[in-house]
Amino acid sequence: MNIENLLRDNIKTIKAYSSARDEYKDASADMVFIDANENPFQTNINRYPDPQQSKVKERLSNIKGVKTSQILLGNGSDEVLDLVFRAFCEPSRDNVITLPPTYGMYSVLADLNAVKIQSVVLDDNFEPKVNEILKMQDEFSKLLFLCSPNNPTANSFNSNKVEALLKGFNGIVVIDEAYIDFSNSDSWISRLNEFPNLIVTQTLSKAYGLAGIRLGICYASEYIISILNKIKPPYNVNQLTQDKALERLNELGQVIQEVNSILEQRTILANALSNVSFVQKIYPSDANFLLVKVDDANQRYLQLIKRGVVVRNRTTQPLCENCLRFTVGTAEENQLLIEILNQL
Ligand SMILES: *Cc1c(COP(=O)(O)O)cnc(C)c1O
């Protein structure tokens, strides 16, 4: 498979912006830096950040066992996904395939980039319909989005089906692993070198507890990463984010403890929900949320809002009629939710 053939024509020949900090990287070194029109007085952040975020990447490389040359960081996964659109999808010509019900940003980014969306709804077990997907692709199908574990259905996709899609799809397969740290399944990053058309995205927004700093991670082949590097805004990850991310990645014990607590609470919450009179179904979860079918999602949603609890109403999504999505909170928050539900 030749990935270069999938690129947009303007991207094939594009030249990256060369920033001052690309030429001489370490502004903290013992040199005089008068190359970037910065204010010379110290605030700790008066210098432009490292455009390659080398320290964060090295730490991630150690943790994940992926080379730094196979990692790209962005201002949230949302920026990473947008870069992927801009690299591969010719506006008003190409299309991407999504599998509803799923994360809303894929279609928002497609619209933003004037790229058509082909949808193949998941089957009744919330698994991809492999044959239909492969039949639907055409010569302009550039991206296939697999969200696993999937938001809002909470399941991980069967790995044989994912593998069949990686082998059968003629474009790039983007596996969004925003919830992988809550999952029993292995990350697809261990298979990167087998599949030249594989892009895996992860984020510090969920398990790592850093939604506020906006740090998304993209793992792919060196070639794909080199392309995305050329087109990303040079200083897309700010210094405060880089510092905070590194700090958190150096206290993995704390992260693991929090994830374990959330998983424990997920079980407790699911058990308690199964005793609520109007709860009809609790779907198995491989993530930090539960998809729950109730008698009347719109009514229950409003009742909860009145009592100060905000949940996500997914009832308009395909296969999610009368479903609410509950994020697993702290023990106290979950307790409160259960008490309120039982009072309704
Ligand atoms: C929350 C979420 C993300 C995270 O996006 P960021 O921009 O990194 O915060 C990505 N994908 C899915 C499916 C999500 O639910």
PDBQT file of the ligand as one rigid body, heavy atoms in Angstrom, charges set to zero:
ROOT
HETATM    1  C1  LIG A 401     -13.202  12.676  24.822  1.00  0.00    +0.000 C 
HETATM    2  C2  LIG A 401     -12.847  12.088  23.514  1.00  0.00    +0.000 A 
HETATM    3  C3  LIG A 401     -11.698  12.520  22.848  1.00  0.00    +0.000 A 
HETATM    4  C4  LIG A 401     -10.811  13.545  23.456  1.00  0.00    +0.000 C 
HETATM    5  O1  LIG A 401     -10.553  14.608  22.664  1.00  0.00    +0.000 OA
HETATM    6  P1  LIG A 401      -9.487  15.694  23.149  1.00  0.00    +0.000 P 
HETATM    7  O2  LIG A 401      -9.567  16.703  22.073  1.00  0.00    +0.000 OA
HETATM    8  O3  LIG A 401      -8.154  14.988  23.212  1.00  0.00    +0.000 OA
HETATM    9  O4  LIG A 401      -9.919  16.179  24.492  1.00  0.00    +0.000 OA
HETATM   10  C5  LIG A 401     -11.366  11.921  21.639  1.00  0.00    +0.000 A 
HETATM   11  N1  LIG A 401     -12.128  10.943  21.133  1.00  0.00    +0.000 NA
HETATM   12  C6  LIG A 401     -13.235  10.512  21.761  1.00  0.00    +0.000 A 
HETATM   13  C7  LIG A 401     -14.017   9.393  21.177  1.00  0.00    +0.000 C 
HETATM   14  C8  LIG A 401     -13.628  11.083  22.963  1.00  0.00    +0.000 A 
HETATM   15  O5  LIG A 401     -14.737  10.650  23.568  1.00  0.00    +0.000 OA
ENDROOT
TORSDOF 0
